[in-house]
Amino acid sequence: MSKVVKFGGSSLASAEQFKKVGNIIRADKERKYVVPSAPGKRFKEDTKVTDMLYDCYRLAEEGKDFHEDLKAIRERYDEIIEGLGLKLDLGAEFDVIAKNFQEKAGSNYAASRGEYLNGIVMAKYLGYEFIDAATVIFFDEEGNFDADKTNGILSERLSKCKNAVVPGFYGAMPDGSVKTFSRGGSDVTGSIVAKAVKADVYENWTDVSGFLIADPRIIKNPESIETITYRELRELSYMGATVLHEDAIFPVRQEGIPINIRNTNAPEDSGTWIVGSTCQKSKYVITGIAGKKGFCAINIEKDMMNSEIGFGRKVLQAFEENEISFEHVPSGIDTMTVFVHQDEFMHKEQKVVAGIHRLANPDSIDIEADLALIAVVGRGMKSARGTAGRIFSALAHSKINVKMIDQGSSELNIIIGVANADFEDAIKAIYDIFVMTKL
């Protein structure tokens, strides 16, 4: 068996955290391939190394002296190296970084150096081989991840390594310049490596013991999720659950490789298993609740709308012309509502309204702002009667007005629209009815 293990920034923020990681890796000989993030915050007011690099490079771009800032970044690494008792000097690496900053190598290059340097330290600490991600992970000319090229070259490279460290977050463009994934992209790198070696498990180590049923900032000590499917995870991630980068599931999903979210600071916890499918029943009818604020609803009315062929397409064309994506489109016989992100829509609202009038000739258009969308997700909902009724009952009991409800055909999720002001209370009410009372 082989396992790919990815460690987040909080797990590698200091020498003490590095030691915890080392103990975890050495405790299981199957943990053969390691993907590290850049050092995160050591304490609440601290700054992540990636943010330090962005700030440092900004000075270089502005033609200002950045060497003191770069020195502070080096001190972070030297502190870790000294704390681990390693014989390692990163001086030459920082000389190269300074030269490339001076020559304005780009913000992608700057941001990637946190993972790159941490990979060198990790490889030295473990006695593993270091593989620069820029030599095995590739993007195409448009900046899109090149999955086929990467998998071929990375598979061949890792087949020759018993153990290896591959830094997360970045790869290379066709011209050799560094390109990063979006923030949190080390999760994606771990998934790519797991696919390349056909790992049995992809362990993603962070500072929480897996996924929680609801946001702990809203629900005090919410229960954890033992097992969640990829599809459930996609729904929750899209609506704001952020333990794992949402793109990280695609490479391993294709290979049927499970992901195990674990806690570096509590390695004895089993965490959350993310799987393709499972016969294991959820502890509750729902698997999780997640949501976002900041939406608005554009309500379009037209008599006999349902018999007018192409009406929906005409309405959505007005949004497409203004480069606005929609979230949900619930409709009735004579009504159609389009939910969009308010910050994207507000500056173009009159252009969109004019476009709808021009293309679809509606009877009226009404806009409602400051709305929130909440996703109630669970594979157990399909076989449970009255799930939507319980949600309505819980919200009515809490005096919360439901603006919209939309259930997918898979019966995997129910989306509820409420006012921004009712967002937290709505999540509390739904959590209480499904988890606390278990009715």
N, C-alpha and C positions, 0 to 999 in steps of 0.2 A: 504493500500500500504506500501511497505518497500523499502528503498534504501540502497545500500552499497556505502560508500564513501571512496575512497582511496586518501591520500594526499602525494605528493612527498616531497623529501628532502628540496627543496627550500621553500616549504610551511610551513615547520616546523623547519627552521633554527634558529629561535630566539623566544623570548617571544612575540614580536610584531606580528610575523607571526602566532604563536599559537593562539593569540587572534582573528586574522582574521578567522582562521579555526573554532574556537569556535563559532564565530558569524554566520558563514555559517551553521554549524551543527544545532545550536539552532534555526535558522530561518525556519527550516522545520522539523517538528516532524517525518516525514517519514524517515529521515536520522538516521537509528537505529543502523547500524553496521559500524564501522570505522576501516580502515586499514592504519596505519601510516608507513612511511619510516623513516630512520634514519635522523637526522639533516643534511642538506646540507650546502652549502656555504652561509655565511651571506653577503659577499662581494666578488668581483672578485678574490682577491688574497688569500681568505680563503681556508681552507682545509675541505673536507667533513669528518664527523665523521667516516664513514666506512673506508676511507683511513687512518685516524688516528689509527683506530683499527688494520688494516693490518700492518702498520708500527710498532705499539706497539708489536704486536704478533711476528713479525719478530725478534725483539730484544730478546724476550723470547725464541724463537727457537734457537737463536745463543748463548744462555746462558748469555746474557748481562742484565744489570739492566734496566727494563722497567717501573719502578714505577713512574718516573717523567712524562713519556708519558701518562701513565694511569691516573695520577693526572690531566693532561691537559684535558683529555676527560671528567673526572668527572666535571671539572670546567665549561665545556660547558653546561652540564645538570643542574648544580647548578645555572648557570646564567639564564637559562630558568625557573627553578622552582621558583627562587627568583622574577623574572620579572612577574610571574603569581600570586605571593602571595600565593603559596601552602605550606602547612605543609607536607613536604615529604622529607625523608632522604634516599638517595640511597647508604649510606655507606655500609650496609650489602651486597647489590648486587655487589658492586665493590670489596668487600673482596672475594666473591665467584669467580668473574672474575679473580682476581689476582691469586688465588689458582689454577684455571683451566689453566691459562696461564703458571704458573710455572710447571704444570704437562703436558703441551703441549697437550691441548685438541683438537687442530687442527685449521686451518685457517678458516674453515667453521663456527666453533663455534665463533671464534673471530669476524668475519664479521657480524654475526647475532646479536651481542649484541647491536648494534646501534638501530635496530628496536625494540628489546626486551625492552630496557630501555625507549625508546620514547613511547612505548605502555603503560608502567607503568605510565609515566607522563601524557599521554593523558587520560587514564582511570581516574586518580585522578582528572584531570582538569574538565572533563565532568561529573564525577559521574557515569560512566559506569563500567560494569564488565570487568576485564582484563582476557583474555584467552591466555595463552602461546601457540603460534603456534606449538611448538614441541609436544603438547599434542593432536592436532587435524589435523595436516597436515603430511602426511606420504610418504616416499620413499621406494622402494623395495630394495632387496639385491644388485641389480646392480646400485642403485642410481637413478633409474627412478621414476618419480612421480607416486604414487599409487592412481589413481583417484577414484576407487571404494571404497577402504577402507576409504580414506579421506572424501568422500562425505557422507558415512554412519555415521561415528563418528561425523563429524563436524555438519551435519544436526541435529542429536539428541542433541548435546551439545547446539547449538544456539537456538533450539526450547524452551529451558528452560530459555532463556535470552531475556528480553525486549529490552535491549541495551547492546552492547558489543564492546570492542576494541580487535582486533586480529592483532598482529604485522605482517608486510609483510616480504617477502624475504626468509623465512626459514621454515623448518619442521624437522622431525626426521627420522633417519634410523631405521630398525628393532631392532638394539641393543640399541636404545635410543640416540645415538650420533646425534648431530645437522648436518643437511645438508641444504645448501642454493641453491636457484635457481641461474641462471646467473644474472649478474648485471642488475638492473632494474626489478628484480623479484617480487617486491612488487605489480606491476601491475597484475602479475599472481595470487598472493594471493587474491587480491581484486576480481578477476574474479571467483576464487574458492569459496570464501565466498558468492558471489552473487548467484552462482549456488546452493550452499547448502541451502540457505534460500529462494530460488526461488524468488529473488528480482524482482521488477518491472523495476528498473533501476540500472545500475552500473555507478556511477559518479566517474570519475577519474580527480582529481584536481591537476593542475600543474602550471607552470609559463607562459603558453601561452594560448590564447583563442581558443584552438582547433588546427586542422590541417590546414596547409597552402598549397596552390596549388603548391608552389615551395619553395626551400630552401631560407630563407631570407638573407643568406650570399651571395647568387648569385643574387637574384631578390630583389630589394628594395621595401619594403612594399607589399609583394605579397598578393593577396586576400585570404580570408579564405574559407574553405570548410564547407558548412552547413550540408550536409548529405553525408555519404560515406558508401558503403556496405562492409561487412566483406571481400569479395573477392577482392574488390578494395584495401582495406587496406593491405591485405596480399601482393599484388603485390608491393605496394609502400613501405611497411616496408622492404620487402626483398631487395629492391634496395636502401635502405639507409634512408628512412623517419623514425625517431626515437622518435616520441612523445610518443608512446606506445610500450611496450614490445610485440613483434610479437606473442608470445605464449599466451598472455592474452586473445585472442579472442576465443580460443577453448572451454573452459568450458561454457561461456555464449552463444556462438553460438548454442551449443547443446540444450539449453533451450529457445532460442529465446529472450534472455534478451538484450536490447539495451545498448550501452555504450555511455555516454555523457562526452566528454572531456571539462573540464571547467578551468577557470583561477582564482586561489585563490586571486590574486591581482585585478581582475576585475570581481567579482561575478555576476554583472548585465549582462555580455555577455552570450549569449546562447550557445556559443561554437560549437563543432562539434558533431553530432549524428552519431554513428556507428551502422548500422542495418543489419539484414539478407537480406532483400529485401525491395524495396520501389517503389512506383509509382511516387514519386516526381522526376521531371526532374532536372538534374544538371543545374546550371546557365550557364555553358559553355559546349561545346561538350566534353571536357576533364574534369576529376575530379582532377587529379594531375600529377606532373612530379617529378621523382626522379631518381637518378643514382649514379654510383660508378666508380671511376678510378681504374687502376691497373689490367687490364686483358691482356691476350695475346691470339692470334688466331693461331691454328695449322691447316694449310690448306693441305688437303690430296687430291691428284689427282690420278685417275686410269681410263684408258679407259674401257668403258663398266661396270663401277662400279654398275650402276643401275640394271644390270641383274645378278650380282653375289650375290647369296643368303647368308646372314649372314655377309656381308662386314662391315656394321655398327657395329654389335656386336663385331667383331674382333678388330676393331679400338678402341672402348670404353673399351675393355678388357685390352688393354695396359695401359689405365689410371687407371682402377680398380686395376690392379696388383701393381701399384705404389701408391695406396691410394690417388688418386686425383679425386675430384668430378668435373663434368663439369657443365657449366652454360647454354649454348645454343649450338645446333648442326644444323645450317642451312646447306642445301645441294643442289646440282644440279645433273645433269645427270652423270657427270664424276668427280664431286668434293664434298668434305665433309669438313666442317670446325668445329672445336671444340674450344669453348671459355672456358678458365679456369682462375682462379686467378693466376696472375703472380708470386706472392710471394710463392705460393705452388708449382708451376711448375718449376721455374727457376733452382732449385737445382737437379731436377730429369729429366730435359728435354732430355738428351741424352739416359737415360734408357727408357723413353717413346717412343722416336723416334725409338730406336732399337726394342722395343716391337711391334710397328706398322709395321715396316718392316718385322719382323719375323712372325707376325700373319696375316697380310693383304696383304703383298707384293705390296705396292702401286708403281706407276710410279715416284712420287715425293712428298716430304714433304717440306713445307715452313712455317716458324714461323714469326709472326708479333707481336711485343711487344708494350707496352705503349698505350693500348687502354682503352676506357671508354664505359660503357653501360648505356643507358638512357631508362627508362620505361615511356611511355606516357600511362596513365591509365584513363579509363572512361567508365561507362556503357552507356553513350550517343553516343559513337563512333559506336556502332552496327547499329544505325538507321541514322547515318550521312554519306552522300556520300562524297568521296574524302578526307577522313581524312589523309590517308598516303600521298596523293598527296600534301596536304597543308604542311605536315611536310617536304617533300622533297623540296618543293618550298621555304619554310622559310630557310632551311639549305643552299640551293644553293644560295639564295640571300645574305647569310652571308658568302659565299665562304667556306663552310664547307663540306668536303668530307665524304660521308657516307660509312663506311666500311662494315656494315651489317644491315639488317632489317629483323625482325622476328615477325610475328603476330600470336598470339595464336588462336586456333580454336573457342574460345568463343567470339572473337572480343572485348575482354575487355581491351587488352593492345597491344601496339606495342613497341618492343625493338629495339633501334637503337644503332649501334656501331660507335664510332668516335674516333679520336686520343685524347689522354689525354689532349693535348694542346688546343683542341677545345671544351672541356667539358663544361666550363662555358658559352661560346658564343653560343653553341648549345642549352642549356637550355633557355638562354635569347631569342633566335630566336623562339623557340617553344612556350614559354610563350607569346611572343608578338603576334604571329599569331593567337593564340586561345583566349587569354584573353584581350589583349590591342586593337587589331583591330577588333575582333569578325567577321571576314569575313565568 
